[in-house]
């Protein structure tokens, strides 16, 4: 019996979908929905638009699944579909802005800590907004999504050394914008 849901490897689920089990694709949607929604929020800054974007990305992935050759991981392939869809949509409308970090329950923070957190988040948001779009996208995928340089390259089409350079320059620019001393970011 093939495992399903979270236990099954992406490749196993893909094989089931390609064998006619359309419902199996839901496991992939559940597994990667947060990542695609975060990218959608980065592009659109609107919950409804981000959800529409994610739905469109998963439809494109489902329709194109037979063309997935496994040269990269499914998550990289899916992220590339999402990235390209977002870039194409934003060419007309504006620039990419990375999503804030995962929300924290403010009820557990002291008023002082909540204020410090809000000021820090606003400073970081402003510094990220000032970055060139290509730097912001690479930094977001590297740190927030935990993607490897090779996977970011496969998703964006930028060469690996360009990704490394973009992440390095983005960190340097953030350090300067935030007034941080030279050191690890």
Helices and strands as residue ranges (DSSP letters): G 5-7, H 10-18, G 22-24, H 25-44, H 47-64, G 65-67, H 74-93, G 106-108, H 111-130, H 133-139, I 140-144, H 149-156, H 160-178
